[in-house]
C-alpha cells in the first residue's frame, strides 16, 4: 500500500436535529465508565465502492450522511455533548460532532488490498491517541475512483464496543429510511451507580517505545488446524475443542512468549486479559442496546510450562477466568469492586518486579458488515492503529469464516513475532 495522502475539503459541526430536553442535559457516568480511561477511542473505517463517481453523487451521499447523523444524535445525545472536566458527567449541550470531508489521492482498492493500520488513522476526523475533546467524530473520505471510506470514532469513556455498534446500526437504519428504530437505553448508571473515586484517574501507561500495529489474517482452515492442535483429547469419546477466539488467543500469546523469550524472565509477572460483555450477566439481564461501558475484564495468569503444555493449559485457564464473570461477580461490580485492585493484589503476592499485560478484545460475531446506509453493505471494515502496547483485536473477515487479528507490539517484539515460524505457517503475510 502506497503512502496515503488525505486532503481535508470541508469541516463542520453536526448537531442533533432536535434540541436535547433540559431534563436530559446532564448525563451521569456510571461506575464502570469512571473506571475507563478518557483517552481511548473505539474506531472503525468502512469502505464502499463506486458511490461518488460524479460531483452530484458526492454531494448527495455527504448530505445523506450528515442528515442521518443529525437525526441519530437526537437518540444518542451524550455523543453530541462534552465530558465535564471532573469526568463525572456529560454536558449534553448539543455542541455537536466534527464531520470532515476529504479527498484521498489513491484508489479504494489500493487501501483494502493491502491495508496498513497506521495509514488507516488518516481516515479519522482527529488523532485518537490521547484525544479527549470530542466524544465522537466522523470523516467522509472520497477516493479517486469514486469509492468512499466512512471513518467513525467514539470515546470509550462513555461507551463500549457494543454501544459503538448500537449507534452504527441506528444511524444506518435512519440513513436508509427504516421506520422501526430501536432506541438506546441510557440507564447504566442505575445498574452500576457511580462511586467516590477522588484522586483516581484511570490511564493507559504511556510508552516511549515505538508501537507497531499489524494485521494478521487467519483463514478458516488455519483456525481449524489451531483448534485441533489445542483440543483437549483426554476424553477420547468426547474431546473438547476450543472456540476460535480461545484457540487464537492461546496461539498468539504462546508465539509471543516464545518469540520474546518471556519465559526466561523470572521476575516478570504475565497477565492475559479478555474483555467480557456483562449485559447478559446482570440480574435481570440488560438489553444489548443498553448504552455505556457494561463490560469487565477476565484475568488469567498464563501457565509458564513448556510451550505445548501451556497452550492446552491456557485454553482451560482462559475459559475458567471468563466463567468467573458471572452474576455473582457482576453483583460485586455493582457494589464497587474494581478489577485493578485484584491485579494489584496479584502483583503484591507474586513478589515479581515487572508486569506484562496482554489484552485481547474480540469483535467477532458483532455486526461489523451490517452498516448499510442505503447503498449496500461495506466491502471491507477495518480498525486503526490505537498505539496500545500488547493489545490484540479480533475481527471477522468479510467472508465471515476467517479472523483478522490486529496486533500491537513494540517494534522489537513485532519483528520477532512476525518472523516466528508458526506465525508464518498459520497466518497470511502481515501488513
C-alpha positions as CSV (number, residue, x, y, z in Angstrom):
1,X,0.0,0.0,0.0
2,X,1.5,3.3,-1.0
3,X,1.5,6.2,1.4
4,X,-2.0,7.7,1.6
5,X,-2.4,11.5,1.3
6,X,-5.7,12.9,2.6
7,X,-6.8,16.4,1.8
8,X,-9.5,18.0,4.0
9,X,-12.1,19.7,1.8
10,X,-14.5,20.8,4.5
11,X,-15.1,20.6,8.2
12,X,-18.3,21.4,10.1
13,X,-20.0,20.5,13.4
14,X,-23.2,18.4,13.0
15,X,-25.7,18.9,15.8
16,X,-28.8,16.9,16.8
17,X,-31.8,17.6,14.6
18,X,-33.9,18.3,17.7
19,X,-32.6,20.0,20.9
20,X,-32.0,17.8,23.9
21,X,-34.7,18.4,26.6
22,X,-33.5,20.1,29.8
23,X,-34.2,17.0,31.9
24,X,-31.6,15.1,29.8
25,X,-28.9,17.8,29.7
26,X,-26.7,16.3,32.4
27,X,-25.8,12.6,31.7
28,X,-24.1,11.0,34.7
29,X,-21.4,8.5,34.1
30,X,-21.6,5.0,35.7
31,X,-19.1,3.3,38.0
32,X,-17.8,1.3,35.0
33,X,-17.5,4.5,32.9
34,X,-15.5,6.0,35.8
35,X,-13.0,3.1,35.6
36,X,-12.5,3.6,31.9
37,X,-9.6,5.9,30.7
38,X,-10.8,9.0,28.9
39,X,-8.1,8.8,26.2
40,X,-9.2,5.6,24.5
41,X,-11.4,5.6,21.4
42,X,-13.1,2.8,19.5
43,X,-12.7,3.4,15.8
44,X,-13.8,1.7,12.6
45,X,-13.2,2.5,8.9
46,X,-15.9,1.3,6.5
47,X,-15.3,1.0,2.7
48,X,-17.9,1.3,0.0
49,X,-17.1,1.2,-3.8
50,X,-18.1,3.5,-6.6
51,X,-20.7,5.7,-4.9
52,X,-19.2,9.1,-5.7
53,X,-18.4,8.8,-9.4
54,X,-19.9,12.3,-10.0
55,X,-19.9,15.5,-8.0
56,X,-23.7,15.3,-7.7
57,X,-23.5,11.9,-6.2
58,X,-20.8,13.0,-3.8
59,X,-23.0,15.9,-2.6
60,X,-26.0,13.6,-2.3
61,X,-24.1,11.0,-0.2
62,X,-22.5,13.6,2.0
63,X,-25.9,15.3,2.7
64,X,-27.5,11.9,3.4
65,X,-24.8,11.1,5.9
66,X,-25.0,14.4,7.7
67,X,-28.8,14.5,7.9
68,X,-28.9,10.9,9.2
69,X,-26.2,11.6,11.8
70,X,-28.1,14.7,12.9
71,X,-31.2,12.6,13.5
72,X,-29.2,9.8,15.1
73,X,-27.7,12.2,17.6
74,X,-31.2,13.0,19.0
75,X,-31.2,9.4,20.2
76,X,-27.5,9.4,21.2
77,X,-27.5,12.9,22.7
78,X,-24.4,12.4,25.0
79,X,-22.3,11.9,21.9
80,X,-23.1,15.5,20.8
81,X,-22.1,16.9,24.2
82,X,-18.9,17.4,26.1
83,X,-17.5,15.4,29.1
84,X,-17.1,17.7,32.1
85,X,-13.6,18.4,33.5
86,X,-14.1,16.2,36.5
87,X,-15.2,13.4,34.2
88,X,-18.3,12.5,36.2
89,X,-21.0,13.9,33.7
90,X,-21.5,14.6,30.1
91,X,-22.9,18.1,29.5
92,X,-25.4,17.3,26.7
93,X,-25.2,20.8,25.3
94,X,-25.8,19.8,21.6
95,X,-22.5,21.4,20.5
96,X,-22.3,18.5,18.0
97,X,-19.6,16.3,16.5
98,X,-16.9,17.2,13.9
99,X,-17.8,16.0,10.4
100,X,-14.9,16.2,7.9
101,X,-15.0,15.6,4.2
102,X,-11.7,14.7,2.4
103,X,-10.2,13.8,-0.9
104,X,-7.9,10.8,-1.0
105,X,-5.0,10.6,-3.5
106,X,-5.5,6.9,-4.4
107,X,-7.9,4.2,-5.4
108,X,-10.1,2.4,-2.8
109,X,-8.6,-0.9,-3.9
110,X,-5.0,0.4,-3.1
111,X,-6.1,0.5,0.5
112,X,-8.2,-2.6,1.1
113,X,-6.0,-4.9,-0.9
114,X,-3.0,-4.2,1.3
115,X,-4.2,-2.2,4.4
116,X,-1.6,-0.6,6.7
117,X,-3.2,0.1,10.1
118,X,-1.2,3.3,10.8
119,X,-2.3,4.7,7.4
120,X,-5.9,4.0,8.2
121,X,-5.8,6.5,11.0
122,X,-5.8,9.2,8.3
123,X,-9.4,8.4,7.6
124,X,-10.5,9.5,11.1
125,X,-11.5,13.1,11.9
126,X,-8.9,13.6,14.6
127,X,-5.8,12.0,16.1
128,X,-7.4,9.5,18.6
129,X,-4.3,8.7,20.6
130,X,-4.6,10.9,23.7
131,X,-7.6,12.9,22.4
132,X,-10.3,14.0,24.8
133,X,-12.2,17.0,23.4
134,X,-14.9,15.3,21.3
135,X,-16.9,12.2,22.4
136,X,-17.3,11.3,18.7
137,X,-16.2,12.3,15.2
138,X,-16.9,11.2,11.6
139,X,-14.8,11.6,8.4
140,X,-16.2,11.1,4.9
141,X,-13.3,10.2,2.6
142,X,-13.7,10.1,-1.2
143,X,-11.2,8.1,-3.3
144,X,-10.1,9.0,-6.9
145,X,-12.2,6.1,-8.2
146,X,-15.4,7.4,-6.5
147,X,-15.3,4.8,-3.7
148,X,-15.7,6.1,-0.2
149,X,-14.5,5.3,3.3
150,X,-16.5,6.4,6.4
151,X,-14.3,6.8,9.5
152,X,-16.0,6.8,12.8
153,X,-14.5,7.1,16.3
154,X,-16.4,7.2,19.7
155,X,-14.7,7.7,23.1
156,X,-14.6,4.6,25.2
157,X,-15.2,6.8,28.3
158,X,-18.9,6.7,27.7
159,X,-19.5,3.6,25.6
160,X,-18.0,0.1,24.9
161,X,-17.8,-1.8,21.6
162,X,-21.4,-3.0,21.7
163,X,-22.5,0.6,22.3
164,X,-20.5,1.6,19.3
165,X,-22.4,-0.9,17.1
166,X,-25.7,0.2,18.6
167,X,-25.0,3.7,17.3
168,X,-23.8,2.4,13.9
169,X,-26.9,0.2,13.5
170,X,-29.4,3.0,14.3
171,X,-27.5,5.6,12.2
172,X,-27.5,3.3,9.2
173,X,-31.2,2.4,9.7
174,X,-32.1,6.1,9.7
175,X,-30.0,6.8,6.6
176,X,-31.7,4.0,4.6
177,X,-35.2,5.2,5.7
178,X,-36.2,2.4,8.1
179,X,-39.3,3.3,10.2
180,X,-38.9,0.8,13.0
181,X,-35.9,2.0,15.0
182,X,-34.5,0.5,18.2
183,X,-33.6,3.4,20.6
184,X,-30.7,3.0,23.0
185,X,-31.2,2.8,26.8
186,X,-29.2,5.2,28.9
187,X,-29.7,3.7,32.3
188,X,-26.4,2.0,33.1
189,X,-25.9,4.5,36.0
190,X,-28.8,2.9,37.8
191,X,-27.2,-0.6,37.4
192,X,-23.7,0.5,38.2
193,X,-24.0,3.6,40.5
194,X,-21.0,6.0,40.5
195,X,-18.6,5.9,43.4
196,X,-16.4,8.5,45.0
197,X,-13.1,7.9,43.3
198,X,-11.5,11.2,44.3
199,X,-7.8,11.3,43.2
200,X,-8.2,8.2,40.9
201,X,-7.6,8.8,37.2
202,X,-7.7,5.7,35.1
203,X,-4.9,5.9,32.5
204,X,-3.1,3.8,29.9
205,X,0.6,4.0,30.7
206,X,2.4,6.0,28.1
207,X,5.3,4.1,26.4
208,X,8.4,5.8,24.9
209,X,8.7,2.7,22.7
210,X,7.6,2.7,19.1
211,X,4.4,0.7,18.9
212,X,3.6,-1.1,15.7
213,X,0.2,-2.5,14.7
214,X,-0.1,-5.2,12.1
215,X,-3.0,-7.2,10.7
216,X,-2.6,-11.0,10.7
217,X,-5.3,-12.9,8.8
218,X,-6.2,-16.5,9.8
219,X,-8.3,-18.4,7.3
220,X,-11.0,-20.9,8.3
221,X,-8.6,-23.8,7.6
222,X,-5.8,-22.2,9.6
223,X,-8.2,-21.7,12.6
224,X,-9.4,-25.3,12.2
225,X,-5.9,-26.6,12.5
226,X,-5.1,-24.5,15.5
227,X,-8.3,-25.5,17.2
228,X,-7.5,-29.2,16.6
229,X,-4.0,-28.7,17.9
230,X,-5.2,-27.3,21.2
231,X,-8.2,-29.6,21.6
232,X,-8.4,-31.5,24.9
233,X,-8.3,-35.1,23.9
234,X,-8.1,-36.6,27.3
235,X,-11.7,-37.8,26.9
236,X,-11.4,-39.7,23.7
237,X,-15.2,-40.2,23.4
238,X,-15.9,-36.5,23.8
239,X,-12.8,-34.4,23.0
240,X,-13.2,-30.7,23.8
241,X,-12.3,-28.2,21.0
242,X,-11.6,-24.6,21.9
243,X,-13.6,-21.9,20.3
244,X,-12.0,-19.8,17.6
245,X,-11.1,-17.0,20.0
246,X,-9.8,-19.3,22.7
247,X,-7.6,-21.1,20.2
248,X,-6.3,-17.9,18.6
249,X,-5.7,-16.2,21.9
250,X,-3.7,-19.2,23.2
251,X,-1.8,-19.4,19.9
252,X,-0.9,-15.7,19.7
253,X,0.1,-15.5,23.4
254,X,2.3,-18.6,23.1
255,X,4.0,-17.5,19.9
256,X,4.6,-14.0,21.5
257,X,6.0,-15.7,24.7
258,X,8.2,-17.9,22.6
259,X,9.5,-15.2,20.2
260,X,10.3,-12.8,23.0
261,X,11.6,-15.4,25.4
262,X,9.4,-14.1,28.2
263,X,9.5,-17.5,30.0
264,X,13.2,-16.8,30.7
265,X,12.4,-13.7,32.6
266,X,11.7,-15.0,36.2
267,X,10.9,-11.5,37.6
268,X,8.2,-10.9,35.1
269,X,4.5,-11.5,36.0
270,X,2.4,-12.1,32.9
271,X,-1.3,-11.4,32.8
272,X,-3.6,-12.2,29.9
273,X,-6.9,-10.3,29.8
274,X,-10.1,-10.7,27.8
275,X,-12.8,-8.0,27.6
276,X,-16.2,-9.6,28.5
277,X,-19.7,-8.1,27.9
278,X,-21.7,-8.3,31.1
279,X,-25.2,-7.3,29.9
280,X,-26.5,-10.8,29.9
281,X,-24.8,-11.4,33.3
282,X,-26.7,-8.7,35.1
283,X,-29.8,-9.8,37.1
284,X,-32.2,-9.1,35.3
285,X,-30.3,-9.1,32.0
286,X,-29.9,-5.8,30.2
287,X,-30.9,-5.4,26.6
288,X,-28.0,-5.4,24.2
289,X,-28.9,-1.8,23.2
290,X,-28.1,-0.5,26.7
291,X,-25.5,2.2,26.1
292,X,-22.4,2.6,28.3
293,X,-19.4,0.6,29.5
294,X,-21.0,-2.6,30.5
295,X,-18.1,-4.9,30.4
296,X,-15.5,-6.4,32.7
297,X,-12.1,-8.0,32.3
298,X,-11.3,-11.7,32.7
299,X,-7.8,-12.0,34.1
300,X,-5.6,-15.1,33.5
301,X,-2.1,-15.8,34.8
302,X,-0.8,-17.9,32.0
303,X,1.0,-21.2,32.7
304,X,4.7,-20.9,32.1
305,X,5.1,-24.7,31.4
306,X,6.6,-26.0,28.2
307,X,5.0,-24.3,25.2
308,X,2.8,-27.2,24.0
309,X,1.6,-28.0,27.5
310,X,0.9,-24.3,28.3
311,X,-1.2,-23.9,25.1
312,X,-3.7,-26.6,26.4
313,X,-3.5,-25.2,29.9
314,X,-4.0,-21.6,28.8
315,X,-7.2,-22.5,26.9
316,X,-8.6,-24.1,30.1
317,X,-7.4,-21.2,32.3
318,X,-9.0,-18.6,30.0
319,X,-12.2,-20.5,29.9
320,X,-12.3,-20.7,33.7
321,X,-11.5,-17.0,34.2
322,X,-14.3,-16.0,31.8
323,X,-16.7,-18.3,33.6
324,X,-16.0,-16.4,36.8
325,X,-17.5,-13.3,35.2
326,X,-21.0,-14.5,36.3
327,X,-24.0,-12.9,38.1
328,X,-22.2,-13.1,41.5
329,X,-19.2,-11.3,40.0
330,X,-21.5,-8.6,38.5
331,X,-23.1,-8.0,41.9
332,X,-19.6,-7.3,43.2
333,X,-19.1,-4.8,40.4
334,X,-22.4,-3.1,41.4
335,X,-21.1,-2.8,44.9
336,X,-17.9,-1.0,43.7
337,X,-15.5,-3.9,43.1
338,X,-12.6,-2.9,40.8
339,X,-10.5,-5.4,38.8
340,X,-7.5,-3.2,39.2
341,X,-7.4,-3.9,43.0
342,X,-7.4,-7.6,42.2
343,X,-4.4,-7.1,39.8
344,X,-2.6,-5.1,42.5
345,X,-3.1,-7.9,44.9
346,X,-1.8,-10.5,42.4
347,X,1.3,-8.4,41.8
348,X,2.0,-8.0,45.6
349,X,1.6,-11.7,46.2
350,X,3.8,-12.7,43.3
351,X,6.9,-10.8,44.6
352,X,7.8,-10.0,41.0
353,X,9.1,-6.6,39.9
354,X,8.0,-6.5,36.2
355,X,4.4,-6.7,34.9
356,X,3.5,-7.7,31.3
357,X,-0.2,-7.4,30.4
358,X,-1.5,-8.8,27.2
359,X,-5.1,-7.7,26.3
360,X,-7.5,-9.4,23.9
361,X,-10.7,-7.9,22.6
362,X,-13.0,-9.8,20.2
363,X,-15.4,-8.0,17.8
364,X,-16.1,-11.3,16.1
365,X,-19.9,-12.0,15.7
366,X,-20.5,-8.3,16.1
367,X,-22.5,-6.7,13.2
368,X,-19.3,-5.4,11.5
369,X,-20.7,-5.7,8.0
370,X,-24.3,-4.7,8.6
371,X,-23.8,-0.9,8.2
372,X,-26.0,-0.4,5.1
373,X,-26.8,3.3,4.7
374,X,-29.0,2.6,1.7
375,X,-26.3,1.8,-0.8
376,X,-25.3,-1.7,0.3
377,X,-23.0,-3.2,2.9
378,X,-19.3,-2.3,3.1
379,X,-16.8,-4.3,1.0
380,X,-14.4,-4.2,3.9
381,X,-14.3,-2.9,7.5
382,X,-11.1,-2.3,9.4
383,X,-10.0,-0.7,12.6
384,X,-6.9,1.5,13.1
385,X,-3.6,1.8,15.0
386,X,-4.6,2.8,18.6
387,X,-0.9,2.7,19.8
388,X,-1.7,0.5,22.7
389,X,1.2,-1.9,23.5
390,X,0.5,-5.7,23.8
391,X,-3.1,-5.5,22.5
392,X,-5.0,-7.8,20.1
393,X,-8.3,-7.0,18.4
394,X,-10.1,-9.9,16.6
395,X,-12.5,-9.1,13.8
396,X,-14.3,-11.3,11.3
397,X,-13.1,-11.4,7.7
398,X,-15.5,-10.1,5.1
399,X,-16.5,-13.7,4.2
400,X,-17.2,-14.3,7.9
401,X,-15.3,-17.6,8.2
402,X,-11.8,-16.3,8.9
403,X,-10.5,-13.9,11.6
404,X,-8.3,-10.8,11.3
405,X,-6.0,-10.3,14.3
406,X,-4.9,-6.7,14.7
407,X,-1.8,-7.0,16.9
408,X,0.1,-4.1,18.6
409,X,3.6,-4.7,19.9
410,X,6.7,-2.7,20.4
411,X,9.0,-2.6,17.3
412,X,11.5,-5.2,18.5
413,X,8.8,-7.7,19.7
414,X,6.8,-7.3,16.5
415,X,9.9,-8.1,14.4
416,X,10.4,-11.3,16.4
417,X,6.7,-12.2,16.4
418,X,6.0,-11.8,12.7
419,X,9.1,-13.8,11.7
420,X,8.1,-16.7,14.1
421,X,7.9,-19.9,12.0
422,X,4.5,-20.9,13.4
423,X,3.0,-17.4,12.9
424,X,4.2,-17.5,9.3
425,X,2.8,-21.0,8.8
426,X,-0.7,-20.4,10.2
427,X,-1.4,-16.8,9.1
428,X,-1.2,-14.8,5.9
429,X,1.6,-12.3,5.5
430,X,1.0,-9.4,8.0
431,X,0.5,-5.8,6.9
